Amino acid sequence: MTSNPAAVDSTRYIQIFSSQLLWSFRIKLFIPFLSKGIVTVIRIPFLILALILGILGAAVAWYESRLFDSPFNLGYAALATFGLLVAHAAVNIFNDYFDARSGLDYKTRRTPFSGGSGAAPEGLLTVPQVLLLGIICLLILVPMAVFFVLKSGWMLLPLLVLAVLLIIFYTPLILKMGYPEWSAGLGLGILPVMGAYFVHTGAYSASSFIASMPSFFLVHNLLLLNEFPDAEADMTVNRRTLPIVAGKKKAAYFFSLVTLLVYFWVVWAVICRYMPVFTLVSLVTLPLAFQVIRGSFRYDDMETFLTAMGKNVLLVLLTQALIAAGYILSGIFLM
C-alpha cells in the first residue's frame, strides 16, 4: 500500500506550521514576562535620582556659563544624564545579582524602598540573566565614556574608572568593610554631579564639588535609612552597615546629624558665595527633614518607619531638585 505524497507533504506542513505557531506563542508569552523582569530589576522609580543628579550637574555648568561665559552644551547634558540613568540601573542590577547569588534576597523582608527588587527570587529573571543585563548596561556606557573622554578631556577618565569600581565592588566588597554608606554618597552624589559638570567645561572646579556635597549627604542617608529593615538579614552574609556596626539607635542619631548637615552646608555656601542665593529655596524641605528625623527613631514600628522611609525618598529628590532649580533661577537672573 503506497502513501499519498500530497497527504504526506500536507501532514508535514501542518506539523511544521504547528511547531512554529507554538514557538511564536511561547515567545509572545516569554517576552512580556522577561520585560517585566527587566523593569523590575532596573527599579525604574529609583532612577529619578539619577535624572535629578544629571540636571543638577548641568544646572551648575549652565549657571557658570551665564556668569563666566564658560562652555555649555545641551546635547552633552542630555547624553550625560542618559549615561547616569544607565549607570544607576547597573548599580541596581549588580546589587540584585550579588544578593541573589549569596542567598540574601531570599531572606530579606522586601519593602518598597529596601530588600532588593525580587526579580530573581520571584522567578522573573534567572540569576545569570540578571548578570547579563548588568554587563549590557556597562557595555552601553563604554561608547558614551569614550566620547566624553575624547571631547571633554582625559581627566574625566579617573572619575569614570572610580564609578565603575563602585558599581562592581559595592555589594561584594564595600558593604563588608564597615561604614559602606560613604560609597553611595560618592557614587550617586559627588561623582555624577561633578561628571555632569565636567563634560561641559573639561575641568573640575571647587564650585561643582561644593554643589555636589548636599547630594553626598542626602544619598548617603538614603542608603542608611533603607538599611535599617535589612540589618538582621544583612548580618547573615557578613555585611557591616552602620545599623549593624553601631546599632540602630546610634545610626539614627548619625542619620539626623547628616540630614541637618545638608542645610548647614547650603547656608554656609551661600553666605560664602560658593553657591548662588536662589539655592536657599532648598530650605523649604526642612520641615519634611524633621519629620524624617523623628521617624528614623521609630525603627521598631515598621509601619511608622516605612512612612519615614517614603518621606526620606521625597526629601532626597525634592531637596536636590530645588538646589538645581536655584542654580537655574540664579542663571536667569544672574544672581
C-alpha positions in Angstrom: 0.0 0.0 0.0 1.6 3.3 -1.1 1.2 6.5 0.7 -0.1 9.6 -1.0 2.8 12.1 -1.4 0.4 15.0 -1.3 -1.0 13.8 2.0 2.5 13.3 3.5 3.5 16.8 2.4 0.3 18.3 3.9 0.8 16.5 7.2 4.5 17.6 7.3 3.5 21.2 6.6 0.8 21.1 9.3 3.4 19.8 11.8 6.0 22.5 10.9 3.3 25.2 11.0 2.0 24.0 14.4 5.6 23.9 15.8 6.3 27.4 14.5 3.0 28.6 15.9 3.7 27.1 19.3 7.2 28.7 19.4 5.7 32.0 18.4 3.1 31.7 21.1 5.8 30.8 23.7 8.0 33.8 22.6 5.0 36.1 22.9 4.4 34.9 26.4 8.1 35.0 27.3 8.9 38.5 26.1 6.4 40.3 28.3 7.5 38.1 31.2 11.1 38.9 30.5 10.3 42.6 30.1 8.6 42.6 33.4 11.7 41.1 35.0 13.9 43.8 33.3 11.7 46.6 34.5 11.6 45.1 38.0 15.4 44.6 38.4 16.2 48.0 37.0 13.8 49.6 39.5 12.7 52.5 37.3 11.2 54.7 40.1 14.7 54.7 41.7 16.2 56.2 38.5 14.6 59.6 39.2 17.6 60.2 41.5 20.0 59.8 38.5 17.8 62.2 36.4 17.9 64.9 39.1 21.7 64.5 39.5 22.2 64.9 35.8 20.1 68.0 35.8 21.9 69.4 38.9 25.4 69.0 37.3 24.1 70.6 34.1 22.5 73.4 36.0 25.7 74.3 37.8 27.6 74.3 34.4 24.8 76.4 32.8 24.8 78.9 35.7 28.6 79.3 35.3 28.3 79.6 31.5 26.0 82.6 32.1 28.3 84.0 34.8 31.7 83.5 33.2 30.8 82.6 29.6 32.2 79.1 30.1 31.2 76.3 27.7 27.8 74.6 27.9 26.3 72.1 25.5 22.7 71.0 25.9 23.3 67.8 23.9 26.1 66.8 26.2 23.8 67.4 29.2 21.2 65.1 27.7 23.7 62.4 26.9 25.4 62.6 30.3 22.0 62.3 32.0 21.2 59.3 30.0 24.5 57.8 30.9 23.7 58.4 34.6 20.4 56.6 34.2 22.1 53.6 32.7 24.8 53.6 35.4 22.2 53.8 38.1 20.4 50.9 36.5 23.6 48.9 36.5 24.1 49.6 40.3 20.6 48.2 41.0 21.1 45.2 38.7 24.5 44.2 40.1 23.2 44.7 43.7 20.4 42.3 42.8 22.8 39.8 41.2 25.1 39.6 44.2 22.3 39.5 46.7 20.6 36.6 44.7 23.8 34.7 44.4 24.6 35.0 48.1 21.0 34.0 49.0 20.3 37.3 50.8 17.4 38.1 48.5 15.6 35.0 49.8 16.0 36.1 53.5 15.1 39.8 53.4 11.7 41.3 54.0 11.1 43.4 50.9 9.7 46.9 51.3 9.0 49.5 48.6 12.4 51.0 49.5 14.6 48.1 50.6 15.2 44.4 50.3 16.1 44.3 46.5 13.8 44.1 43.5 12.8 40.5 44.0 13.2 39.8 40.3 15.3 36.6 40.8 13.5 35.2 43.9 10.1 35.7 42.2 11.4 33.9 39.1 11.0 36.9 36.8 14.7 36.5 35.8 17.3 33.9 36.4 20.5 34.9 38.2 22.6 34.6 35.0 20.1 36.8 33.2 20.4 39.5 35.9 24.2 39.3 35.5 23.9 39.6 31.7 21.7 42.6 32.0 24.2 44.3 34.2 27.0 43.6 31.8 24.9 45.0 28.9 24.4 48.2 30.9 28.2 48.6 31.3 28.7 47.9 27.6 26.2 50.7 26.8 28.2 53.1 28.9 31.5 52.3 27.1 31.0 54.3 23.9 29.5 57.2 25.8 32.5 57.2 28.1 34.9 57.2 25.2 33.0 60.0 23.5 33.2 62.3 26.5 36.8 61.5 27.3 37.7 62.4 23.7 35.5 65.5 23.7 36.0 66.8 27.2 39.4 65.6 28.2 41.2 62.6 29.6 40.8 63.9 33.2 37.3 62.5 33.1 38.7 59.0 32.9 39.7 58.7 36.6 36.2 59.6 37.7 34.7 57.1 35.3 37.0 54.3 36.5 36.2 55.1 40.1 32.5 55.0 39.2 32.8 51.6 37.6 34.7 50.2 40.5 32.0 51.4 42.9 29.3 49.8 40.7 31.1 46.4 40.6 32.5 46.2 44.1 29.8 47.9 46.1 27.8 44.7 47.0 30.6 42.0 47.2 33.3 44.1 48.9 32.3 47.6 50.1 29.3 46.5 52.1 31.5 44.2 54.1 34.2 46.8 55.0 32.3 48.7 57.7 30.6 52.1 57.2 29.8 51.5 53.5 27.3 54.4 53.3 30.0 56.7 52.1 30.1 54.9 48.8 26.5 55.7 47.9 27.1 59.4 48.7 30.2 59.3 46.5 29.0 57.2 43.6 25.4 58.5 43.4 26.1 62.0 44.7 29.5 63.7 44.2 30.7 61.8 41.1 27.5 62.2 39.0 27.3 65.9 39.7 31.0 66.6 39.1 30.9 64.4 36.0 27.8 66.1 34.6 29.6 69.4 35.1 33.0 68.2 33.7 31.6 67.2 30.3 30.8 70.9 29.5 33.9 72.6 30.9 36.6 70.0 30.6 37.7 70.7 34.1 36.8 70.1 37.7 36.0 73.0 40.0 35.6 73.8 43.6 32.1 75.1 42.8 30.9 71.8 41.3 32.3 69.9 44.3 30.5 72.3 46.8 27.3 71.9 44.8 27.6 68.1 45.0 28.1 67.9 48.7 24.3 68.1 49.6 23.8 65.2 47.2 26.5 63.3 49.1 24.8 63.8 52.4 21.3 63.1 51.0 22.2 59.9 49.1 24.4 58.7 52.0 21.3 59.0 54.2 19.0 57.4 51.6 21.0 54.2 51.8 21.5 54.5 55.6 17.8 54.6 56.4 17.0 51.9 53.9 19.5 49.6 55.7 17.5 49.5 58.9 14.9 46.9 57.9 17.6 44.7 56.3 20.0 44.7 59.3 19.2 41.2 60.6 19.3 39.6 57.2 22.5 41.6 56.2 24.3 40.1 59.3 23.9 36.6 57.9 26.1 37.5 54.9 28.7 39.4 56.9 27.6 42.9 55.8 28.8 45.7 58.1 26.4 48.5 57.6 26.1 51.3 60.2 22.9 49.9 61.8 24.8 46.7 62.3 28.1 48.1 63.4 26.9 50.9 65.6 23.4 49.8 66.4 20.1 51.2 65.1 19.8 54.0 67.8 23.3 55.4 67.2 22.7 55.0 63.4 19.5 57.1 63.8 21.4 59.8 65.6 24.1 59.9 62.9 21.4 59.9 60.2 19.9 63.0 62.0 23.2 64.8 62.0 23.9 64.2 58.4 20.4 65.3 57.4 20.9 68.7 59.2 24.4 69.0 57.6 22.6 69.4 54.2 21.0 72.7 55.3 24.0 74.0 57.2 26.1 73.3 54.1 23.8 75.2 51.7 23.5 78.2 54.1 27.3 78.3 54.6 28.0 78.0 50.9 25.5 80.9 50.1 27.0 83.1 52.8 30.5 82.5 51.5 29.2 83.0 47.9 30.2 79.5 46.8 26.5 78.8 45.8 24.0 81.3 44.4 21.4 82.8 46.7 18.4 81.1 45.0 19.7 77.7 46.2 18.3 78.7 49.6 14.9 77.6 48.2 16.0 74.1 49.2 15.5 75.1 52.8 11.7 74.7 52.3 12.2 70.9 52.8 13.5 71.5 56.3 10.1 70.7 58.0 10.0 67.4 56.0 13.5 66.7 57.2 12.4 67.0 60.8 9.6 64.5 60.1 12.0 62.0 58.7 14.4 62.5 61.6 11.7 61.7 64.1 10.6 58.7 62.1 14.2 57.4 61.9 14.0 56.6 65.6 10.8 54.5 65.2 12.6 51.5 63.7 10.8 49.1 66.0 7.4 50.2 64.5 7.7 49.0 60.9 4.5 50.8 59.7 5.7 54.2 61.0 9.3 53.5 59.8 8.1 52.7 56.3 6.3 56.1 56.2 9.6 57.7 57.3 11.5 55.9 54.5 9.0 57.1 51.9 9.3 60.7 53.2 13.1 60.4 53.1 12.9 59.4 49.4 10.8 62.6 48.8 13.3 64.6 50.9 16.3 63.4 48.9 14.7 64.0 45.5 13.0 67.3 46.3 15.9 68.9 48.0 18.3 68.2 45.1 15.7 69.3 42.6 15.3 72.6 44.4 19.1 73.1 44.5 19.2 72.6 40.7 16.2 75.0 40.3 18.1 77.5 42.4 21.1 77.4 40.0 18.8 77.8 37.0 16.9 80.7 38.6 20.2 82.3 39.5 21.4 81.9 35.9 18.2 83.5 34.6 18.6 86.5 37.0 22.4 86.3 37.1 22.5 86.2 40.9 
